[in-house]
Amino acid sequence: MIAALGGEGGGVLADWISTAIRNSGYLCQATSIPGVAQRTGATTYYIEYCEVPISELGNRRVVFALTPVPGDVDVMLASELIEAARGVQSGYITADRTTLIASSHRVYATSEKIAMEDGRFESDRALKVVHDLSRRAIVFDMERAAEEAGTVINAVLLGALAGSGALPIDPAQFEAAIVAGGKGVAASKRGYALGFRAAQGETVAAGKGAPQRPSQQTPAWSSEEFPVETRFVVGHGHARVVDYQDAAFGSAFLDRARELLAFDRAHDGASRGWKLTIEGARNLALRMTYEDVMRVADLKTRAERFATVRSETRVRDGELLRITEYLKPGLEEACAILPVKLGERVLKWSRKRGIEHSLNVGLYVRSDTVFGFLTMRTLARLRVLRRKSWRFAEEAKLTGRWFEAMGAAAKIDYDFGVAVAATSGLVKGYSGTYRRGVRNFDLLFEAIVMPAIMGKYAATEAVNAAYKAAVADPDGQAMDEAIARYAPTAIAAE
């Protein structure tokens, strides 16, 4: 399915693709649905082909559909970001099936332009949606690439399609289709080459695949060193880590993201949609930004948080708003900010007496008052001590164990590595939620992940099943049952 605006050569793009498919020996049908003028909708082109070669069909005939069906589209090409988001909204883009190839630039719709105030759709939200809800997303600024090549965006889209490997068509057939068209061949081939290289993970125009807020950018982050599919996740992960601690912490995140990417490149990650880099970086960012009292205090005292509360409570201008924060820290939360050795001593002492989880104190802090606000900000500023704290040391050990296992699993089987990457999502929150998460994480690793790594066999299905069970039942009973069904001996036998 192709969504293109007027003047972008959508019809020519559909012809190129159809020609390449037919010249590869397949039956193919192309249809189009005209859009509406004044940028209220794109023209939609739909191509359907039979994956059985003509030479093998014999006397059989193929009946093609005239229009795309939601949930049944393998590839969608969109010449503009919001058109890609429309594809998600309409159900054409699905996480289990669709490879999305789209440009990240914007051409504003009429509804955006005529708004009395700023009526623009949020590009960051659209980017997140298309990345989260597609099987694979290749998104970069194709308009910029087209300008660089001196051509129209349709050639860049064609190159990205060829480079993605989403269709079982020899890339040479796509280039041949451009030549057969006979118009603007040289410029179109330049645009095609840029799109092809981008889909293969090489550096092209950075576009808007990463967050653009200057306050969160540091010299350590350069989107161009990462493939276009990974930039959204890596960029936002880096911004989150820097916001959580500092630029040096962000650099540590990028170093590990580069390790993942190097492994991905060596194991044909481009054809797999860079899943290991994307899932590894996403979960790494979450692991490195665990919630502690400093983080909670910081988030609760940000200007945007107060604005959100006022908006949600519908407080009018001039009305006073009273905000009371309810905190219930326990001994474990207190030890989390203590130096490593002191935190260990206090916890060891409390465990001997069985009071480790019983000393929770309820606190009410008025963050709308000067004293309450300064109290919370003081807690937030304690993040300068975070790297020397007991909790940081514990999280670093868990993260290191997870990261090492992810790489070891991926060496055995790529999908096994991706499955292990997701397991870090078991550890989240604080207090009882955190303890149950660590318990489930440790059990999963000891019962399935590490035996598989030591035995050099893939345990993808077992890891995924146990993870889903743990998420569905945090108390652990469902996970215990899943692990019992996937004993290492049974996995090895398979």
Secondary structure as the mmCIF struct_conf table of DSSP 4:
data_model
#
loop_
_struct_conf.conf_type_id
_struct_conf.id
_struct_conf.beg_label_comp_id
_struct_conf.beg_label_asym_id
_struct_conf.beg_label_seq_id
_struct_conf.end_label_comp_id
_struct_conf.end_label_asym_id
_struct_conf.end_label_seq_id
STRN STRN1 ILE A 2 ALA A 4
TURN_TY1_P TURN_TY1_P1 GLY A 6 GLY A 7
BEND BEND1 GLU A 8 GLU A 8
HELX_RH_AL_P HELX_RH_AL_P1 GLY A 10 ASN A 23
TURN_TY1_P TURN_TY1_P2 SER A 24 GLY A 25
STRN STRN2 CYS A 28 ILE A 33
TURN_TY1_P TURN_TY1_P3 ALA A 37 THR A 40
BEND BEND2 GLY A 41 GLY A 41
STRN STRN3 THR A 43 TYR A 49
BEND BEND3 GLU A 51 VAL A 52
HELX_RH_AL_P HELX_RH_AL_P2 ILE A 54 LEU A 57
TURN_TY1_P TURN_TY1_P4 GLY A 58 ASN A 59
BEND BEND4 LEU A 66 THR A 67
TURN_TY1_P TURN_TY1_P5 PRO A 70 GLY A 71
BEND BEND5 ASP A 74 ASP A 74
STRN STRN4 VAL A 75 ALA A 78
BEND BEND6 SER A 79 GLU A 80
HELX_RH_AL_P HELX_RH_AL_P3 LEU A 81 GLN A 89
TURN_TY1_P TURN_TY1_P6 SER A 90 GLY A 91
BEND BEND7 ILE A 93 ILE A 93
TURN_TY1_P TURN_TY1_P7 ALA A 95 ARG A 97
HELX_LH_PP_P HELX_LH_PP_P1 THR A 98 THR A 98
STRN STRN5 THR A 99 SER A 103
HELX_RH_AL_P HELX_RH_AL_P4 THR A 110 LYS A 113
BEND BEND8 ILE A 114 ILE A 114
BEND BEND9 MET A 116 GLU A 117
HELX_RH_AL_P HELX_RH_AL_P5 SER A 123 ASP A 132
TURN_TY1_P TURN_TY1_P8 LEU A 133 LEU A 133
BEND BEND10 SER A 134 ARG A 135
STRN STRN6 ARG A 136 PHE A 140
HELX_RH_AL_P HELX_RH_AL_P6 MET A 142 ALA A 149
TURN_TY1_P TURN_TY1_P9 GLY A 150 GLY A 150
BEND BEND11 THR A 151 THR A 151
HELX_RH_AL_P HELX_RH_AL_P7 ILE A 153 SER A 164
TURN_TY1_P TURN_TY1_P10 GLY A 165 GLY A 165
BEND BEND12 LEU A 167 PRO A 168
HELX_RH_AL_P HELX_RH_AL_P8 PRO A 171 GLY A 181
BEND BEND13 LYS A 183 GLY A 184
HELX_RH_AL_P HELX_RH_AL_P9 VAL A 185 ALA A 199
TURN_TY1_P TURN_TY1_P11 GLN A 200 GLY A 201
TURN_TY1_P TURN_TY1_P12 GLY A 207 LYS A 208
BEND BEND14 GLY A 209 ALA A 210
HELX_RH_3T_P HELX_RH_3T_P1 PRO A 214 GLN A 216
TURN_TY1_P TURN_TY1_P13 PRO A 219 ALA A 220
HELX_RH_3T_P HELX_RH_3T_P2 SER A 223 GLU A 225
BEND BEND15 PHE A 226 PHE A 226
HELX_RH_AL_P HELX_RH_AL_P10 VAL A 228 TYR A 244
BEND BEND16 GLN A 245 GLN A 245
HELX_RH_AL_P HELX_RH_AL_P11 ALA A 247 ALA A 266
TURN_TY1_P TURN_TY1_P14 HIS A 267 ASP A 268
HELX_RH_3T_P HELX_RH_3T_P3 GLY A 269 ARG A 272
TURN_TY1_P TURN_TY1_P15 GLY A 273 TRP A 274
HELX_RH_AL_P HELX_RH_AL_P12 LYS A 275 MET A 288
TURN_TY1_P TURN_TY1_P16 THR A 289 THR A 289
HELX_RH_AL_P HELX_RH_AL_P13 VAL A 293 LYS A 300
TURN_TY1_P TURN_TY1_P17 THR A 301 THR A 301
BEND BEND17 ARG A 302 ARG A 302
HELX_RH_AL_P HELX_RH_AL_P14 ALA A 303 THR A 313
TURN_TY1_P TURN_TY1_P18 ARG A 314 ARG A 314
HELX_LH_PP_P HELX_LH_PP_P2 VAL A 315 ARG A 316
TURN_TY1_P TURN_TY1_P19 ASP A 317 GLY A 318
STRN STRN7 THR A 324 LEU A 327
HELX_RH_AL_P HELX_RH_AL_P15 LEU A 331 ALA A 336
TURN_TY1_P TURN_TY1_P20 ILE A 337 ILE A 337
BEND BEND18 LEU A 338 LEU A 338
STRN STRN8 PRO A 339 PRO A 339
HELX_RH_AL_P HELX_RH_AL_P16 VAL A 340 LYS A 352
TURN_TY1_P TURN_TY1_P21 ARG A 353 GLY A 354
TURN_TY1_P TURN_TY1_P22 GLU A 356 SER A 358
STRN STRN9 LEU A 363 ARG A 366
TURN_TY1_P TURN_TY1_P23 SER A 367 ASP A 368
BEND BEND19 THR A 369 THR A 369
HELX_RH_AL_P HELX_RH_AL_P17 VAL A 370 ARG A 381
HELX_RH_3T_P HELX_RH_3T_P4 LEU A 382 LYS A 388
STRN STRN10 SER A 389 SER A 389
HELX_RH_AL_P HELX_RH_AL_P18 TRP A 390 ILE A 412
HELX_RH_AL_P HELX_RH_AL_P19 TYR A 414 ALA A 422
HELX_RH_3T_P HELX_RH_3T_P5 THR A 423 LEU A 426
BEND BEND20 VAL A 427 VAL A 427
BEND BEND21 GLY A 429 TYR A 430
HELX_RH_AL_P HELX_RH_AL_P20 SER A 431 LEU A 444
HELX_RH_PI_P HELX_RH_PI_P1 PHE A 445 VAL A 449
HELX_RH_AL_P HELX_RH_AL_P21 MET A 450 GLY A 455
TURN_TY1_P TURN_TY1_P24 LYS A 456 LYS A 456
HELX_RH_AL_P HELX_RH_AL_P22 THR A 460 ALA A 472
TURN_TY1_P TURN_TY1_P25 PRO A 474 ASP A 475
BEND BEND22 GLY A 476 GLY A 476
HELX_RH_AL_P HELX_RH_AL_P23 GLN A 477 ARG A 485
TURN_TY1_P TURN_TY1_P26 TYR A 486 TYR A 486
HELX_RH_AL_P HELX_RH_AL_P24 PRO A 488 ALA A 493
#
